[in-house]
Amino acid sequence: MSVVDAKDLIDISSIIKIGIDFITISCVESRNDIEEVKELLSVKGRHIKLLAKIQNKKAVQNFDEILEASDGIVIARGYLGMEFQLEDIAFI
């Protein structure tokens, strides 16, 4: 399943026009999700830094590859609280 939907494509076009420097990508689960957005941005001829939002177990399992592919990480503790023991979230 793609992390980019039709509304995201419209938003990306608008973001490029106004010169945004960073985009946070929600629901990232792997390096491929980051690469998909990078590819869309490169077609538009713009380099925008990408932050990956970690919000489920699969993303935590693939943390290293997501970190390597992105420009930064955002930890969604609220979402992770539904998948992990509350006391474990501080160590993610």
Salt bridges, closest charged atoms under 4 A:
ASP11 OD2 - LYS7 NZ 2.81
GLU29 OE1 - LYS58 NZ 3.90
GLU35 OE2 - ARG31 NH1 3.73
GLU68 OE2 - ARG31 NH2 2.58
